Amino acid sequence: MTAREQFRLGSYQVTVKNRLAEGGFGFVDLVYENSTKNELVLKRCDVQRPESLSIVKKEISVLQDYAGSYIVKLLGTDIVQARSGHKQALLLLEFCPGGHLLDKLLARNGSFLPNEIIYRIFGQLIMAVRSLHSHNPPTVHRDLKLENVLFGQDGNVRLCDFGSCEFGYTPLTNAAERAEAEEKIAKETTQMYRSPEMIDLYLRPELTEKTDIWALGCIFYALCYLTHPFQDAGPLGILNAKMAPYPMEASCIPETSNIMIQRMCDVSRISGTVCLV
């Protein structure tokens, strides 16, 4: 990559400024639009393998179908030939200068968030997830976590990273279905946020949007107590819903918040929806 590397996506002509992240998915670069100098994000994914292309197409589809106030905005897409000779998918996204929720919580240095801030952030996240779950059949995010909750220029939540989404329910009625689900879970989800039925695939006959409700419970716990409820629990602890005890010094957190956490991180989760109370 050179400092002046340029790309055109639809009406956007952008120049690479610096690299923000890289991993198995590819690269994420901070770019600026040549005409306005506005900062944007360019996500570049190697799609030489059919399964990689399928994941990118899924993310593009979700970003287009569920565009809204609390979902990161997709501005343009393209597939190009990279210098390596491989096909590369380009996704031009809005830049979220507020960073992600994990960094925001770490920056608190143990100082709990005011309850009104907790509810504002979580309420916006719920609105983003609700748009996915309200579809028929529901679209399940499957990788809700602190790092996938960004903050836009306006300071509001932007949910991102939809490559792990599932359209509808995942059946688990036989060995072949469970093996396929296990492989996808291992590749596309984060262990600390997996619900019990994602760890023990014999618990339920199918995976539903309730897996997202569990992950929302983990995020809400972290918003309240600045730590993950299953940070050190491991798979067995998650199976038994053995979350970390509420910190004694967090007396500012109302009991209604604790009840919400218990309902979302309940192994028997009856409801597939959640709302603030």
N, C-alpha and C positions, 0 to 999 in steps of 0.2 A: 504494500500500500504506500502510495506517495501522498504527501501533504496536500497536493493540489488535485487529487483524483476527482473527476466530475462524472455525474450521472444525470440523465434526463428521464423523468417518469411523468408522462402526460404533459401537463403544463408547467411542471416543476423542473428547473435546472438547478442542481445542487452541487456543492463542493464539500468534500470531506474536510472536517476540522480536526477531529481527533477520535481515537477509539475509546468507547465506553466499556465494552465487555467483549469477551470471546469465549467460545466453548465448543462442545460437540455439535451444536446447532449451526455454528458459523460465527458471524461477527455482528456487533452493534456499534455503529459509528454516529458521532455527533456531526451533523452537516449544517450548512447554512444555504438558504435560498439565494441565488446570485442576485436577483433583482431587488429583494427586500432586506436581505441579510438576516431574515428571521431564522432562528435555530430550529432544526427538526432532527429526527432520528431516522437513520437508515439501517434496517435490519437485513443482513445478507445471509442466506441459507443455501448450503450445497444441496441440490436436489437431483443429483446424478442417479441416486437409487429411487425406485418407484415409491417405496414407503416414505422416504423423506419428502418427496413431492406431494404425496397424499396428506401429510401432516401440515405442510405449508398451505395447500389448497383449503384445508379445513379451517385453519386460522383466518385466512382471507375471507372465507365464507361467513364465519361468525362475526368478524369485524364489520362486514358489509350489512349483514342481516340484522344485527343488534346495535347498530350505531346509536349512541345516546350520550347524555350528559356525563355519565359516570363510567364510560368505557373508552379506552384510549382510541383516538381518532385515526383512521387509516386514510391517507391522502393519495396514495398511488401504489401501483404494483407493476412488476415487469419480470420477465425471465430472460437472462442474458448469458452469454458465454464468458466465463471468468478466465483470467490469465492462466489458470491451471488446466484449462481445457474442459473443465466440468461445467454443467449447467448450474446457474446460481439464481435463486429467487430473490427479488428485491422488494422490500416492504417499506414504504415511506410513511412514518408515523409522526404524530405531534410529539414535541419534546416536553417532558414533564420535569421542570426544574426543581420541584420539591422533593425529588428522590422517592425512595420507597418507604413503606411503613416500618420495616425493621430498623432502618437507619434512624428514623424519627424517634422510635422508642429507645434505642440505645443512647441517643443524644440526651435523653432525659436524666441520665446518671442517677437513676433510682427515684426521681421525683415523679410521683403519679400524675397522670393527666387529669385535668378537671373533668367532671362527669359530663358537662355539656359538650366538650370536645370529643370525648369517647363516643357519645351518642350521635354526634354529627358525622363522624368518620364512619361509624358502623352503619348508621342509617343510609348513607350514600352507597356503601358497599352492598347492603341489602337490596337497594334499588337496582344496582347493576346485575346482581345475581337473579333477582326476581324476573328481569326481562328474559333471562335464559330459561328459567324454570317455568315461566308462564306459557311457553310455546308447547304445542301439541304435536308430537311427543316432546317432553322436556329436553333441553340441551343441558348436559351436566358438565360443569367446568373441569372437575376431577383434579385440579392442582391449585386450589385456593390456598394461598399462604401470604405471609407478611411481605415477602419480596415481590409479589405480583399485585400489590396495591400501591399504585403510584399517586403523586400529587401534581396536578396540572398547574398551569400559569395562574389560574384563578384560585389556587389553594384547595380545590376540591379533588375528591377521589377519582382515579382512573384505573379501572380493572384492566389487566393486560394478560398476555400469554395464553392463548386459546388453542394451542396445538394439541393439548391433551383432551379436549372436549369429546364427549360422546353424545351422539344424537339418539335419544331414546334410552331404553334400559338394556343392560348387559345380562343375558341369560347365563345361569350357572347350574343347569340341570343335569349335566353329564361331564365326564372327565375331559372331553375335548374342549368344551366351552370353558371349563375352569382353567385348563392349561393355557388357552388363548388369553383369557382375562388376566391370569397371573403374569404372563409375559408383558402385557401392556402396562399393568400396574407397576411392575418393576422398572420399566423403561421410562414411563411418562409421569409418575407421581412421586411425591415426597413423603418418606416414611412417617415422619412426625405428625403429618396431617391426615394419614390414612385412617379411615373409620374401621371399626372391628371387622365388618364384613368384607373389607378389602384385604385384611390380613388372614382371616379364616374364611375361605370361599365356600365353606359348607354351612355357614350361618344362615344364609338366605338363598332363595331360589334365583335372585337377580340383584344386580346393583342398580340403584336408582339415584335420584337427586338427593336422597337422604345422606349420601356420602358427602355432598357439599355442605349440608347442615352441620355435620360433625366438624368439618374444617372451619366453618364459620364460628362454631363454639370455641375452637382453639384460638382463632384470631381475636374473638371478643375477650377471652381470658387474658391474652397478651396485652390487649388495649387497657384492661383494668389493672393488671398486676405486673406488666413489663417483663414477663417471662412466659415461656411456652408451658402449657399444662402437662405435656408429656415429654419434656426436654430429656429426662433421664429414665423414662419409663420402659422403653423398648417395646417390641411387639406384644409381649405377654401383658405388660402394664396397660397398653391400649385396649387389648381384648377385655380386660377387667375394669376398664375405665378408671384406672388408678391415677388420677391427676394429682399434681402437686397441690399441697394445702394452700389455702389463701393466706398470704402474709398477714401476720398479726397487726403490723403497722398500717395496713390499708383500711382503716376504719372509715375512710371517706367513701368507700365503694358501697352503695346501697344494697340491701338484701335482694331487691328485685333483680339486680344485675347477676347476683350469684344464682338465683333461680333460673334465669335465662341460660346461663352457662350449663347448669345441670340438665336442663331440658335438651339443649343441643348436643351435649356430650353424654347422652344416655344411650346405652347399648340398645335399648328397645325402641328408640326414636319412632314414635307412631306417626307423627306428622312430617310431611315432606316440605313444609313451608315454615317460615319464621317471621315474626314481626316484633317491633319494639313494643314494650308494655310499660 
